[in-house]
Amino acid sequence: MTEKTNKVRLGIIGLGLITQSVHLPNILGPLRERFVVTRVCDLSPGLAATIGAELSVPHGTDAAEVIADPEVDAVVICTPGAHSSLARKALDAGKHVFAEKPYSYDPAIAERDAAFAREKGLVLQVGYMKMYEPAIAEARRRMEEIGPLRLVRMTVLHPSDEKQTDDLPIKRFADVPADALDAARTDNQTEVSAAVSDFAGIDPVLFRNVLHGSVCHQTAVLRALFPDAVTQAISAHQDAPGSVRGEPPKLQIVGRIENGPDWAISWNWLTHFPEYQEWVEIYGDRGSLRIDLPPPYKKSQLGVLTTTRSGAGNDVLVERWETTGPNAFARELDAFATSITTGAPVLSDAAGAGRDAALLRDLAALLGS
């Protein structure tokens, strides 16, 4: 950290959609007193040069240069695919790490790296921004009002990625060398294959793109609501196998929480749906909680909580709870800075990401059976 300002010096690896649309605006805006970017990197030379020039910082295409830079205290990893390999190199070099999801397809690797970070006194945080939604924390505080709990139901209506991002001013360059792209794809496919090698019938594309690309957010929400619970998947159904389907699936999943409620996830790809929608419903014997979560790229929005419960007589009491302030992406990075400077734990650590990876692998096996 810089002595004069006490800001965490960041090296950013990967300058695509999530970096440009969310992280850089937060780092340069509401979090400008917490961080300063000192180096950037991307496989695209043009993109690295453009953003490096905008920030007036060194840039390049080699992540190793970012990790080795003595002017970097912490790295933010936003490359495609899993991030455990780069994260481990950064931890080995004594850097704190914020890695976007997915961290690892293999739960054992996530747990191993979490233990290694603890041993070295470094922060290893995984980017599950929904865990930092204030409405989720408020829902946890109110569960007792509606208990005993019977069911947690999560619903996602997912339009095409283009429908969500076409209006964003994202810089893109078609200059990544073919051999670098091929190597990245091969590494990713190798990691996926290794993670599922002992599980028959798993569709690697579904496992990688859908479960680890999106459904992982719902499993992280379950962890945020029930952080110490043992979570089990019971059944899972998709509308059609990947060999038949021409687009991502619609998934219906059911599970249970040990000594707690059942849970269900309804994840639905709807190509032309007007906008991304997601909500969480928690049902108890005395009422319900509903959390309406914002679309991923609506940077100014936070989730809204609605409580419905029985009042005196036959009255039904409905209360809406919402708050203002930084979005969940900013809150998770603020927690990263706080953990670095004070040692406070983060909600979304690599051990938790490992628990998600184990559950997602179980789901992939059920969907392939």
Number of C-alpha atoms within 10 A of each C-alpha: 18 13 6 6 11 13 19 25 20 25 29 27 28 23 25 19 18 16 21 17 19 17 20 17 15 22 20 15 11 15 20 14 13 20 22 21 24 21 26 28 27 23 21 21 18 18 25 24 20 14 20 19 12 9 16 13 14 18 26 21 20 14 22 14 16 25 26 14 14 11 17 22 21 29 28 24 28 24 23 15 23 25 22 22 13 20 25 21 15 24 22 14 13 18 26 28 26 28 25 21 27 27 29 25 30 24 22 16 20 25 19 14 21 22 15 16 23 11 9 13 14 19 27 31 31 26 25 25 22 25 24 24 25 21 23 24 13 16 21 13 11 14 20 12 18 20 16 15 19 16 20 25 19 22 18 22 18 24 18 17 10 11 15 17 14 9 8 12 10 14 14 12 11 9 11 15 11 9 9 12 12 11 11 16 14 12 14 18 16 11 20 20 16 12 20 20 11 9 13 11 14 21 16 17 14 18 22 22 14 18 25 23 16 16 19 20 20 26 21 22 20 22 21 21 19 14 13 8 13 13 22 17 18 15 15 21 18 17 13 14 15 16 7 8 10 9 12 21 19 17 20 17 20 18 19 18 17 11 9 16 17 21 22 22 20 19 23 18 18 18 16 11 13 13 15 20 16 20 18 21 20 24 21 20 14 16 21 25 25 23 24 19 21 21 16 18 16 12 17 11 17 23 23 20 23 17 21 18 17 15 12 7 6 7 9 11 12 14 10 12 14 13 13 10 12 18 23 23 21 23 21 25 24 19 18 27 23 16 18 22 15 8 13 13 15 20 21 24 21 30 21 22 29 24 20 30 26 18 19 23 22 20 24 24 19 18 21 19 11
